Amino acid sequence: MSLSHTRRPSARWKPIGALIAALVIGCAGAASAVPSAPFGPTPPHNPYAGPDGTATMHGDSGSSDTTPLAGPGAGTLASSRTALASACPTVLVGADGYPVALCTPIFGQVPTVHLLDPDDGSSLTSLKLTKGSLLGGVYAYIDHQDRLVVADGSRSLLRVGHHRNAGGDWSLTVDRSLSLASVIPEDDAVTGLAPDWDGRVWFATGGGVVGTADDTTGTVKALSLPAGERIANSISTVPEGTAVTTTHATYLLTAEAGTPKIIWRKAYDRGSARKPGLLSWGSGSTPTFFGPARGTEYVAVVDNADAAANLKVYRTSDGSDVCSVPVLKAAKGPGSENSPVGVGRSVFVAGTYGYPYPAVPEGAGTSVPASADFAGGLSRVDVRADGTGCTLVWDNALRSAAVPKLSTADGLLHTVVRDPLIPGTKGTSLLDPYRYVQIDPDSGQVTRSARVGVGSLYDTLQMAGTITPEGAYLQGTVTGVLRITAQ
């Protein structure tokens, strides 16, 4: 699929007006031209998820980290911040155009859902969920009826809808709930979930339970992966099955009458310990589906090998190896907590080695070394046209502080970078500046950038951004949500 054939934004989306109290920021150049290389196709649309590009943290249920929507275009870039006193890793948008953010407050750490005003990003209403694990306030998705699907600390699967009364006031309500306690131990919690093509919700827990839930029939079925294997990231679904990466291996599973079944398992090099800038001992990847014909021929993760971080690409059909390529070499930081971006034959890997996370999940273990400078790094790897291996196309030391998103509409990578307080150094501080950037995927070069803020209030904490149909870039931070537009 060429760039010229990507999906147009739907007319159903509510237009976004002027920003309230917008901070006008300088632009480092005019919007760049669309790169020459075509990208696509992306994974097929999941009929039980919301719009592609905005329904999940990673864009779609296949976790491609792509979007069919164009980001901020030509014009002066402006930024505003919605202060929620919360870390907001998940900012999604349904078909009705209303952003929904899943946030964890700094005080109390009770996961809270916010419905945001599409005109200015302010919170219209909120709903507190039952507190659970740290990752319980991270992964969720928007379903085909604009409801947020999330698992709370009571081990219940919730569908949270937003509704407006006759007086115009908004509310968030739990429209449907299903207990998963019959298959999830009391000391465990859901870390990732995604819909399949039969309408079931697949879920995975930190303790290694993988299951399916049908909240129309109340049916819940599960299996336990080998003892000692933990799941610290989300999961991905395509018509061929569900991909799960544990702290030891990547799996493809399918369901027979709802019961999960392992199709293949591929172990990877998990290294000798957790690295600084990673949240678990093992791969930090949510598995990424991509491919040049269907958008699902391959699945990619990044391992945790001691000497280098390697992009691992497997064939979805049988788990056979396509390639193992060292990445993030220019940055000299062998680690990534982020899901790769995958589209067509190309994969983009952003490094997080040394990123100063304020907290890590229980059981993550001590990192070795105990700390390190934030190395960053961004690499592009292409699978060869005949599928016999991969080639490192480019590799740089860009310090992305968020999960990059590739727009197949404007042909650019969008992310936020964390610059050092003292140019030329690699350390981090509470006064670091942050920039929104657009990157040419053909070269890895920044083509346009603008500062969005200075200091820890703007820390994007390696969270994923979301582009709205009007071209606004929404990015969660440790204290709320940034909104970046072109005026």
C-alpha positions as CSV (number, residue, x, y, z in Angstrom):
1,M,0.0,0.0,0.0
2,S,1.6,3.3,-1.1
3,L,1.4,6.4,1.0
4,S,-1.1,7.9,-1.4
5,H,-3.6,5.2,-0.7
6,T,-3.9,5.5,3.1
7,R,-7.3,5.9,4.8
8,R,-8.7,9.4,5.0
9,P,-10.0,10.7,8.4
10,S,-13.7,10.0,8.9
11,A,-16.2,12.8,8.8
12,R,-17.6,11.5,12.1
13,W,-14.7,13.1,14.0
14,K,-15.5,16.3,15.9
15,P,-13.4,19.2,14.7
16,I,-10.8,20.6,17.2
17,G,-10.8,24.3,17.7
18,A,-8.3,26.7,19.1
19,L,-6.0,25.6,22.0
20,I,-6.8,27.2,25.4
21,A,-3.7,29.0,26.9
22,A,-1.5,27.5,24.1
23,L,2.2,28.1,24.4
24,V,3.5,29.1,21.0
25,I,6.8,27.5,20.4
26,G,9.4,28.0,17.7
27,C,9.6,25.8,14.6
28,A,13.0,24.5,13.4
29,G,11.9,24.5,9.8
30,A,8.9,24.0,7.5
31,A,7.2,20.7,7.4
32,S,9.3,18.3,5.3
33,A,8.2,16.5,2.1
34,V,6.8,13.0,2.3
35,P,9.7,10.5,2.0
36,S,10.0,8.7,-1.3
37,A,9.7,5.2,0.2
38,P,6.2,3.7,0.4
39,F,5.2,1.9,3.6
40,G,2.5,-0.7,4.1
41,P,0.3,-2.5,4.4
42,T,-0.4,-2.3,8.1
43,P,-2.2,-5.2,10.0
44,P,-5.8,-5.6,9.1
45,H,-8.4,-3.7,11.0
46,N,-9.7,-5.6,14.0
47,P,-13.6,-5.5,13.9
48,Y,-13.8,-5.5,17.7
49,A,-11.4,-2.5,18.2
50,G,-11.8,1.2,17.5
51,P,-10.2,3.1,14.7
52,D,-6.8,2.1,13.5
53,G,-4.1,4.4,14.8
54,T,-6.0,5.5,17.9
55,A,-7.6,2.4,19.4
56,T,-4.6,1.0,21.3
57,M,-1.4,2.3,22.8
58,H,0.5,0.8,19.9
59,G,-2.0,2.0,17.2
60,D,-3.8,-1.3,16.4
61,S,-4.3,-4.7,17.9
62,G,-1.2,-5.9,15.9
63,S,0.9,-3.3,17.8
64,S,2.4,-1.9,14.6
65,D,2.9,1.5,16.2
66,T,1.7,3.0,12.9
67,T,-1.2,5.4,12.2
68,P,-3.1,6.2,9.0
69,L,-3.5,9.8,10.3
70,A,-1.2,12.7,9.5
71,G,0.5,14.6,12.4
72,P,0.9,18.3,12.8
73,G,1.5,19.8,9.4
74,A,2.8,23.1,8.0
75,G,2.5,26.2,10.3
76,T,3.7,27.3,13.6
77,L,3.7,24.6,16.2
78,A,1.9,25.2,19.5
79,S,1.8,23.1,22.7
80,S,-0.5,23.0,25.7
81,R,-0.5,20.8,28.8
82,T,-3.5,19.3,30.6
83,A,-2.3,19.0,34.2
84,L,-3.8,15.9,35.8
85,A,-1.2,15.2,38.5
86,S,-1.0,11.8,37.0
87,A,1.2,9.7,34.7
88,C,-0.9,9.1,31.6
89,P,0.6,6.3,29.5
90,T,-2.5,5.5,27.5
91,V,-4.3,8.2,25.5
92,L,-6.7,6.8,23.0
93,V,-9.4,8.1,20.7
94,G,-12.6,6.4,19.6
95,A,-14.7,6.9,16.5
96,D,-16.6,9.7,18.1
97,G,-13.5,11.8,18.4
98,Y,-13.3,12.0,22.2
99,P,-9.9,11.2,23.7
100,V,-9.9,8.8,26.7
101,A,-6.8,8.7,28.9
102,L,-5.9,6.0,31.4
103,C,-3.8,7.6,34.1
104,T,-2.2,6.7,37.4
105,P,-2.2,9.6,39.9
106,I,1.1,10.6,41.6
107,F,-0.7,10.4,45.0
108,G,-2.5,7.2,45.8
109,Q,-1.7,5.6,42.4
110,V,-5.3,4.6,41.8
111,P,-5.8,4.1,38.1
112,T,-8.2,6.8,36.8
113,V,-10.0,7.2,33.5
114,H,-10.3,10.7,32.1
115,L,-12.6,11.8,29.2
116,L,-10.9,14.7,27.5
117,D,-12.4,17.6,25.6
118,P,-11.4,17.2,21.9
119,D,-11.3,21.0,21.6
120,D,-8.8,21.8,24.3
121,G,-7.7,18.6,26.0
122,S,-9.2,19.4,29.4
123,S,-10.7,16.7,31.5
124,L,-14.5,16.6,31.1
125,T,-15.0,13.9,33.7
126,S,-13.1,11.0,35.4
127,L,-13.7,7.6,37.0
128,K,-11.5,5.8,39.5
129,L,-10.8,2.1,39.1
130,T,-9.8,-0.5,41.7
131,K,-6.1,-0.2,42.4
132,G,-3.9,-3.2,41.3
133,S,-0.3,-3.6,40.0
134,L,1.8,-0.8,38.5
135,L,1.1,-2.0,35.0
136,G,-2.7,-2.2,35.7
137,G,-2.9,1.5,34.9
138,V,-1.1,1.1,31.6
139,Y,-2.6,-1.1,29.0
140,A,-6.1,-0.8,27.7
141,Y,-7.9,-0.4,24.3
142,I,-10.9,1.3,22.8
143,D,-13.5,-1.2,21.4
144,H,-15.8,-0.9,18.4
145,Q,-18.4,0.8,20.6
146,D,-16.0,3.5,21.9
147,R,-15.7,1.9,25.3
148,L,-12.4,1.6,27.1
149,V,-11.6,-2.0,27.8
150,V,-9.4,-2.4,30.9
151,A,-8.7,-4.9,33.7
152,D,-8.7,-3.4,37.2
153,G,-7.2,-4.4,40.5
154,S,-10.2,-6.6,41.4
155,R,-9.2,-8.9,38.5
156,S,-12.3,-7.8,36.6
157,L,-12.6,-7.0,32.9
158,L,-14.3,-3.7,32.5
159,R,-15.9,-1.9,29.5
160,V,-16.0,1.8,30.4
161,G,-18.3,4.0,28.4
162,H,-18.8,7.7,28.3
163,H,-22.3,9.2,28.2
164,R,-23.8,12.6,28.0
165,N,-27.1,13.5,29.8
166,A,-29.8,15.8,28.6
167,G,-28.1,18.7,30.4
168,G,-24.9,18.2,28.4
169,D,-22.9,16.8,31.4
170,W,-20.6,13.9,30.8
171,S,-20.1,10.7,32.9
172,L,-17.9,7.7,32.7
173,T,-19.6,4.4,33.7
174,V,-18.7,0.7,33.8
175,D,-21.1,-0.6,31.2
176,R,-20.0,-4.2,31.5
177,S,-17.9,-6.2,33.9
178,L,-16.7,-9.8,34.1
179,S,-14.6,-11.3,36.9
180,L,-11.4,-13.1,35.8
181,A,-10.7,-14.2,39.4
182,S,-11.5,-17.9,38.5
183,V,-8.3,-18.1,36.5
184,I,-6.1,-15.3,37.9
185,P,-4.5,-15.9,41.4
186,E,-5.1,-13.3,44.0
187,D,-1.5,-12.1,44.0
188,D,-1.5,-11.7,40.2
189,A,-2.8,-9.0,37.9
190,V,-3.5,-8.4,34.2
191,T,-0.7,-6.6,32.4
192,G,-1.9,-6.7,28.8
193,L,-5.1,-7.3,26.8
194,A,-6.4,-7.1,23.2
195,P,-9.4,-8.3,21.2
196,D,-9.4,-11.2,18.7
197,W,-11.4,-11.6,15.6
198,D,-14.1,-13.6,17.3
199,G,-14.9,-10.9,19.8
200,R,-13.1,-12.5,22.7
201,V,-10.7,-10.4,24.9
202,W,-7.3,-12.0,25.2
203,F,-5.4,-11.1,28.4
204,A,-2.1,-11.9,30.0
205,T,-0.9,-11.5,33.6
206,G,2.4,-10.7,35.2
207,G,2.5,-14.2,36.6
208,G,2.3,-15.8,33.2
209,V,-1.3,-16.7,32.8
210,V,-2.7,-16.2,29.3
211,G,-6.5,-16.4,28.7
212,T,-9.6,-15.4,26.8
213,A,-12.7,-13.8,28.2
214,D,-16.1,-13.5,26.5
215,D,-18.1,-11.0,28.4
216,T,-21.3,-11.7,26.5
217,T,-21.4,-15.3,27.7
218,G,-19.3,-15.0,30.8
219,T,-16.9,-17.6,29.6
220,V,-13.2,-17.3,30.8
221,K,-10.5,-19.8,29.9
222,A,-6.8,-19.7,30.5
223,L,-3.5,-21.6,30.5
224,S,-0.3,-21.0,32.5
225,L,3.0,-20.6,30.7
226,P,6.1,-22.3,32.1
227,A,6.9,-21.5,35.7
228,G,9.3,-18.5,36.1
229,E,8.2,-16.8,32.9
230,R,6.6,-13.4,33.6
231,I,4.7,-11.1,31.2
232,A,5.7,-7.5,31.7
233,N,4.3,-5.9,28.5
234,S,1.1,-6.0,26.5
235,I,0.0,-8.6,23.9
236,S,-0.9,-8.4,20.2
237,T,-3.6,-10.0,18.1
238,V,-4.0,-10.5,14.3
239,P,-6.1,-13.1,12.4
240,E,-3.3,-15.7,12.6
241,G,-3.3,-15.6,16.4
242,T,-2.1,-13.8,19.6
243,A,1.6,-13.0,20.3
244,V,2.9,-12.8,23.8
245,T,6.5,-12.1,24.9
246,T,7.5,-13.3,28.3
247,T,10.7,-12.6,30.2
248,H,12.1,-15.7,28.4
249,A,10.4,-16.3,25.1
250,T,7.9,-15.2,22.5
251,Y,4.7,-17.2,21.8
252,L,2.0,-17.4,19.2
253,L,-1.3,-18.8,20.5
254,T,-4.7,-19.5,19.1
255,A,-7.9,-20.5,20.8
256,E,-9.9,-23.7,20.3
257,A,-13.5,-23.0,21.5
258,G,-11.9,-20.2,23.6
259,T,-9.2,-22.3,25.2
260,P,-5.7,-20.9,24.5
261,K,-3.3,-23.2,22.6
262,I,0.4,-22.6,22.0
263,I,1.3,-22.8,18.3
264,W,5.0,-22.0,18.7
265,R,7.5,-20.7,21.3
266,K,10.8,-19.0,20.6
267,A,13.3,-18.4,23.4
268,Y,15.6,-15.3,23.1
269,D,18.7,-14.2,24.9
270,R,17.4,-12.5,28.1
271,G,20.8,-11.6,29.4
272,S,22.2,-12.0,32.9
273,A,20.1,-9.3,34.6
274,R,17.7,-6.5,34.0
275,K,19.3,-3.5,32.5
276,P,18.9,0.2,33.6
277,G,16.2,1.7,31.5
278,L,14.2,-1.5,31.3
279,L,11.3,-2.5,33.5
280,S,11.8,-6.2,33.5
281,W,14.6,-8.8,33.2
282,G,14.0,-9.8,29.6
283,S,12.6,-8.2,26.4
284,G,10.8,-4.9,26.9
285,S,8.8,-5.4,23.7
286,T,5.1,-5.7,23.1
287,P,5.3,-8.0,20.0
288,T,5.0,-6.2,16.7
289,F,3.2,-7.7,13.7
290,F,4.2,-6.5,10.2
291,G,4.8,-7.7,6.7
292,P,4.8,-6.6,3.0
293,A,1.8,-8.5,1.8
294,R,-0.8,-8.8,4.6
295,G,0.9,-6.7,7.3
296,T,1.1,-9.9,9.5
297,E,3.8,-12.2,8.0
298,Y,6.4,-11.3,10.6
299,V,6.5,-10.6,14.3
300,A,9.4,-8.7,15.9
301,V,10.8,-8.2,19.4
302,V,14.0,-6.8,20.9
303,D,16.0,-9.2,23.1
304,N,18.0,-8.4,26.3
305,A,21.4,-9.8,25.4
306,D,24.2,-8.5,27.6
307,A,26.6,-7.1,24.9
308,A,24.0,-5.8,22.4
309,A,20.3,-5.4,21.8
310,N,19.2,-7.5,18.9
311,L,16.1,-7.2,16.8
312,K,14.5,-10.6,16.5
313,V,12.2,-11.2,13.5
314,Y,10.2,-14.5,13.3
315,R,7.8,-15.8,10.7
316,T,4.3,-15.7,12.1
317,S,3.3,-19.0,10.4
318,D,5.8,-21.2,12.3
319,G,8.1,-19.1,14.4
320,S,11.1,-19.7,12.3
321,D,13.9,-17.2,12.3
322,V,14.0,-14.5,9.7
323,C,16.9,-12.6,11.3
324,S,18.7,-11.4,14.5
325,V,20.3,-8.0,14.0
326,P,22.2,-5.9,16.5
327,V,20.6,-2.5,16.8
328,L,21.2,0.8,18.8
329,K,24.9,0.5,18.1
330,A,25.5,4.2,17.5
331,A,24.0,5.1,20.9
332,K,26.0,2.4,22.7
333,G,23.0,1.6,24.8
334,P,22.0,-2.1,24.6
335,G,18.4,-2.0,25.6
336,S,14.9,-1.1,24.7
337,E,11.7,-1.1,26.7
338,N,9.7,0.0,23.7
339,S,7.7,-1.9,21.2
340,P,9.3,-1.7,17.7
341,V,7.5,0.1,14.9
342,G,6.8,-2.3,12.1
343,V,5.3,-1.6,8.6
344,G,5.9,-3.3,5.3
345,R,9.4,-4.7,5.4
346,S,10.7,-2.1,7.8
347,V,11.2,-2.1,11.6
348,F,12.2,0.9,13.7
349,V,13.7,0.4,17.2
350,A,14.0,3.1,19.8
351,G,16.5,2.6,22.7
352,T,15.7,3.3,26.4
353,Y,19.0,2.1,28.0
354,G,19.6,4.2,31.1
355,Y,16.2,6.0,31.1
356,P,15.6,7.2,34.6
357,Y,12.2,5.6,35.4
358,P,11.0,6.8,38.9
359,A,9.7,3.3,39.7
360,V,9.8,-0.3,38.4
361,P,7.2,-3.1,38.9
362,E,7.5,-5.4,41.8
363,G,9.7,-8.4,41.0
364,A,11.7,-6.6,38.3
365,G,14.9,-7.2,40.1
366,T,18.0,-5.0,40.5
367,S,19.5,-3.7,37.3
368,V,23.1,-4.3,36.3
369,P,24.7,-1.9,36.3
370,A,22.6,-0.1,39.0
371,S,22.3,3.0,36.8
372,A,23.6,4.4,33.5
373,D,23.4,7.5,31.4
374,F,20.4,7.6,29.0
375,A,21.8,6.4,25.7
376,G,18.7,6.5,23.5
377,G,19.3,5.5,19.9
378,L,17.1,4.8,16.9
379,S,17.6,2.1,14.3
380,R,15.9,1.0,11.1
381,V,16.1,-2.6,9.9
382,D,14.6,-3.9,6.7
383,V,13.7,-7.5,6.0
384,R,15.1,-8.4,2.6
385,A,12.6,-8.6,-0.3
386,D,13.1,-12.4,-0.5
387,G,12.6,-12.9,3.2
388,T,16.0,-14.5,3.7
389,G,17.4,-12.0,6.3
390,C,17.5,-8.4,7.3
391,T,19.7,-5.3,6.7
392,L,20.5,-2.5,9.1
393,V,19.5,0.6,7.0
394,W,20.6,3.3,9.5
395,D,21.4,3.7,13.1
396,N,21.7,6.9,15.2
397,A,22.0,8.3,18.7
398,L,18.7,10.2,18.8
399,R,17.3,10.2,22.4
400,S,13.6,9.4,21.9
401,A,11.7,9.7,25.2
402,A,8.5,8.2,23.9
403,V,7.4,5.3,21.7
404,P,7.7,6.6,18.1
405,K,4.7,6.5,15.8
406,L,5.0,6.2,12.1
407,S,2.3,7.9,10.0
408,T,1.6,6.3,6.7
409,A,-0.3,9.5,5.8
410,D,2.5,12.0,6.1
411,G,5.4,9.5,5.9
412,L,7.1,10.6,9.1
413,L,8.0,9.2,12.5
414,H,6.6,11.3,15.3
415,T,8.0,11.3,18.9
416,V,9.3,13.4,21.7
417,V,13.1,13.6,22.5
418,R,14.8,14.4,25.8
419,D,17.7,16.7,25.3
420,P,20.5,16.9,27.9
421,L,20.6,20.1,30.0
422,I,24.2,20.6,29.0
423,P,24.5,20.0,25.2
424,G,26.9,17.3,24.3
425,T,26.5,15.3,27.5
426,K,24.5,12.1,28.1
427,G,23.3,12.6,31.6
428,T,19.7,13.4,32.7
429,S,18.4,15.9,35.1
430,L,15.1,17.4,36.5
431,L,15.7,20.4,34.2
432,D,16.0,18.6,30.9
433,P,14.3,20.1,27.9
434,Y,11.8,18.1,25.8
435,R,11.2,18.5,22.0
436,Y,8.5,17.2,19.7
437,V,10.2,16.0,16.5
438,Q,9.3,14.7,13.1
439,I,11.8,12.2,11.6
440,D,12.4,11.1,8.0
441,P,12.2,7.3,8.1
442,D,14.4,7.1,5.0
443,S,17.4,8.7,6.7
444,G,16.7,8.8,10.4
445,Q,17.2,12.6,10.4
446,V,15.1,15.1,12.3
447,T,13.3,17.3,9.8
448,R,11.3,19.5,12.1
449,S,11.3,20.1,15.9
450,A,9.8,22.3,18.5
451,R,10.4,22.6,22.3
452,V,7.3,21.5,24.3
453,G,8.7,22.2,27.8
454,V,11.5,22.1,30.3
455,G,11.7,20.1,33.4
456,S,10.2,17.0,35.0
457,L,6.6,18.1,34.5
458,Y,7.1,17.3,30.8
459,D,8.8,13.9,31.2
460,T,7.2,11.6,28.6
461,L,8.6,8.6,30.4
462,Q,8.9,6.4,27.2
463,M,5.1,6.5,26.8
464,A,3.3,6.3,23.4
465,G,1.8,9.3,21.6
466,T,-1.4,9.3,19.6
467,I,-2.3,11.4,16.5
468,T,-5.9,12.6,16.1
469,P,-7.6,12.9,12.8
470,E,-7.3,16.6,12.9
471,G,-3.5,16.3,13.2
472,A,-3.0,16.9,16.9
473,Y,-0.3,14.9,18.6
474,L,-1.4,13.8,22.1
475,Q,1.4,12.7,24.4
476,G,1.2,11.4,27.9
477,T,3.6,12.7,30.5
478,V,4.3,12.0,34.2
479,T,1.9,14.8,35.1
480,G,-0.8,14.8,32.4
481,V,-1.2,15.1,28.6
482,L,0.6,17.3,26.1
483,R,-1.2,18.5,23.0
484,I,0.8,19.6,20.0
485,T,-0.7,21.2,16.9
486,A,0.2,23.3,13.9
487,Q,-1.5,26.7,13.8
